[in-house]
Amino acid sequence: MRIVIFMLVLFSFPCLGMGQNVVSGKIIDELGLPIYFASVEINDTNEATYTDFDGNFSIESDKDFHWKLNISSKGYKTESYFVLSGGSAGEIVLQYDEELRKLLEGQ
């Protein structure tokens, strides 16, 4: 009986991982510096995450790929980024908004 239960548990693990799609990437600014605590959301879902100190993020969803990521952070323009397949989104560059740009230029 123990062998039967062990086999059932062992073969159920691959089924638990199915349907999870993960994408990761890095959010940087125009100078190539990482953006900390930028919000990364999957459009039309409740899944969201934030970048770490190095600008890296990883987000997973039951929704199939062809995601639209909405990325925002204070001082930067909100961006939408399309992910057509799983894996890495690479580096995503956020542009400064007008207020931060004026501050950086000393106006």
C-alpha positions as CSV (number, residue, x, y, z in Angstrom):
1,M,0.0,0.0,0.0
2,R,2.9,2.4,0.8
3,I,4.4,1.8,-2.6
4,V,1.1,2.7,-4.3
5,I,0.8,5.9,-2.3
6,F,4.4,6.8,-3.0
7,M,3.9,6.2,-6.8
8,L,0.8,8.4,-6.8
9,V,2.5,11.2,-5.1
10,L,5.6,10.9,-7.2
11,F,3.7,11.0,-10.5
12,S,1.4,13.9,-9.4
13,F,4.3,16.4,-9.1
14,P,4.7,17.0,-12.9
15,C,1.0,17.8,-13.1
16,L,1.3,20.4,-10.4
17,G,3.9,22.3,-12.5
18,M,1.9,22.4,-15.7
19,G,0.2,25.6,-16.6
20,Q,2.8,27.9,-15.0
21,N,4.3,30.3,-17.3
22,V,7.3,32.4,-16.0
23,V,8.9,35.4,-17.6
24,S,11.8,37.4,-16.1
25,G,13.8,40.4,-17.1
26,K,15.5,43.6,-15.9
27,I,14.2,47.2,-15.8
28,I,16.8,49.9,-16.4
29,D,16.7,53.7,-17.1
30,E,18.1,55.6,-20.0
31,L,21.6,55.6,-18.5
32,G,21.5,51.8,-18.0
33,L,21.0,52.0,-14.2
34,P,18.7,49.5,-12.6
35,I,15.3,50.7,-11.4
36,Y,14.4,49.5,-7.9
37,F,10.8,48.8,-6.9
38,A,9.3,49.3,-10.4
39,S,5.8,47.7,-10.7
40,V,5.4,44.9,-13.3
41,E,1.9,43.7,-13.9
42,I,0.3,41.3,-16.4
43,N,-2.5,43.1,-18.3
44,D,-6.0,41.8,-17.5
45,T,-4.8,39.7,-14.5
46,N,-4.2,40.2,-10.8
47,E,-0.5,39.1,-11.1
48,A,2.0,41.7,-10.2
49,T,5.5,42.0,-8.8
50,Y,8.2,44.5,-8.1
51,T,11.8,44.7,-9.2
52,D,14.7,44.1,-6.8
53,F,17.7,46.3,-6.1
54,D,19.3,45.2,-9.3
55,G,16.1,45.9,-11.4
56,N,15.4,42.2,-11.9
57,F,11.9,40.7,-11.8
58,S,10.2,37.4,-12.3
59,I,6.5,36.8,-12.6
60,E,4.4,33.7,-13.3
61,S,0.8,33.2,-14.3
62,D,-1.6,30.5,-15.2
63,K,-2.4,32.6,-18.3
64,D,-0.8,31.4,-21.5
65,F,1.9,33.5,-23.1
66,H,1.4,36.5,-25.4
67,W,1.3,38.7,-22.3
68,K,1.2,42.5,-22.1
69,L,3.3,43.7,-19.2
70,N,2.5,47.1,-17.8
71,I,5.6,48.6,-16.2
72,S,5.6,51.7,-14.0
73,S,7.7,53.6,-11.5
74,K,7.7,57.0,-10.0
75,G,9.7,59.5,-12.2
76,Y,9.4,57.4,-15.4
77,K,6.9,57.1,-18.2
78,T,4.6,54.0,-17.9
79,E,5.5,51.4,-20.6
80,S,3.8,48.4,-22.0
81,Y,5.9,45.5,-23.2
82,F,4.7,42.4,-25.1
83,V,6.1,39.0,-24.3
84,L,5.3,36.6,-27.1
85,S,6.9,33.5,-25.6
86,G,8.2,32.2,-22.3
87,G,11.6,32.9,-20.8
88,S,13.5,36.2,-20.6
89,A,12.1,39.6,-21.5
90,G,15.7,40.9,-21.5
91,E,16.4,44.5,-20.5
92,I,13.5,46.9,-20.7
93,V,14.4,50.6,-20.7
94,L,12.0,53.1,-19.1
95,Q,12.2,56.8,-20.2
96,Y,12.3,59.6,-17.7
97,D,9.1,61.6,-17.3
98,E,9.1,65.4,-17.9
99,E,9.3,66.2,-14.2
100,L,12.4,64.1,-13.6
101,R,14.0,65.1,-16.9
102,K,13.7,68.8,-15.8
103,L,15.2,68.0,-12.5
104,L,18.2,66.2,-14.0
105,E,18.8,69.0,-16.5
106,G,18.7,71.6,-13.7
107,Q,15.7,73.6,-14.8
